[in-house]
Amino acid sequence: MVYSVRFSPQEEELIEEYATLYQMKKSEVIRKLTIEAIEDEIDVEAFRRAKQHFDENPVTYSHEEVGRRLGFR
C-alpha cells in the first residue's frame, strides 16, 4: 500500500540525514521508525496495564516458586 505524507523542509532534511547516516532509503527510514514507534507504544501500554495490576495486587514470586508453579522443579 502506498501512502502520501507531507513533511516540512526541516523534517525532510532530518529524515534525509538519518537515511544517509544509516545508508537507507528515505522510505525505509519512515517505514522502520514508524513501525518501531508503534511497537514501543504498545509495549508502554502493556507495561502500564501490568503496573496498574501490580499496584492493585502487589504479589511477587521467587524464581523457585515460579519454577514449581510451572512444573519445572
C-alpha positions as CSV (number, residue, x, y, z in Angstrom):
1,M,0.0,0.0,0.0
2,V,1.2,3.5,-0.8
3,Y,0.7,6.5,1.5
4,S,1.4,10.1,0.9
5,V,2.9,12.1,3.8
6,R,3.9,15.7,3.9
7,F,7.0,16.9,5.7
8,S,8.3,20.3,6.4
9,P,11.6,21.2,4.9
10,Q,13.3,20.7,8.3
11,E,11.7,17.3,8.8
12,E,12.7,16.2,5.3
13,E,16.3,17.3,5.9
14,L,16.3,15.3,9.2
15,I,15.0,12.2,7.5
16,E,17.5,12.6,4.7
17,E,20.4,13.0,7.2
18,Y,19.3,9.9,9.1
19,A,18.9,7.9,5.9
20,T,22.4,8.9,4.8
21,L,23.9,8.1,8.1
22,Y,22.4,4.6,8.1
23,Q,22.7,4.0,4.4
24,M,18.9,3.6,4.0
25,K,16.3,4.9,1.6
26,K,14.0,7.6,3.0
27,S,11.1,5.3,2.6
28,E,12.9,2.6,4.6
29,V,13.6,5.1,7.4
30,I,9.9,6.2,7.5
31,R,8.6,2.6,7.5
32,K,11.2,1.3,10.0
33,L,10.8,4.2,12.5
34,T,7.0,4.3,12.2
35,I,6.7,0.6,13.0
36,E,9.2,0.9,15.9
37,A,7.3,3.8,17.4
38,I,4.0,1.8,17.2
39,E,5.6,-1.2,18.8
40,D,7.2,0.9,21.5
41,E,3.8,2.5,22.3
42,I,2.2,-1.0,22.5
43,D,5.0,-2.0,24.9
44,V,4.5,1.1,27.1
45,E,0.7,0.4,27.3
46,A,1.4,-3.2,28.2
47,F,3.7,-2.0,31.0
48,R,1.1,0.5,32.2
49,R,-1.5,-2.2,32.5
50,A,0.9,-4.6,34.2
51,K,2.0,-1.9,36.7
52,Q,-1.6,-1.0,37.4
53,H,-2.4,-4.7,38.1
54,F,0.6,-5.0,40.3
55,D,-0.3,-1.8,42.2
56,E,-3.8,-3.2,42.8
57,N,-2.4,-6.7,43.8
58,P,1.3,-6.5,44.8
59,V,2.1,-10.2,44.9
60,T,5.5,-11.4,43.8
61,Y,7.0,-14.8,43.4
62,S,10.6,-16.0,43.6
63,H,12.2,-17.8,40.6
64,E,11.9,-21.1,42.6
65,E,8.2,-20.6,43.2
66,V,7.6,-19.8,39.5
67,G,9.5,-22.9,38.5
68,R,7.4,-25.0,40.9
69,R,4.2,-23.5,39.7
70,L,5.1,-24.2,36.1
71,G,6.3,-27.7,36.9
72,F,10.0,-27.2,36.2
73,R,11.1,-28.0,39.7
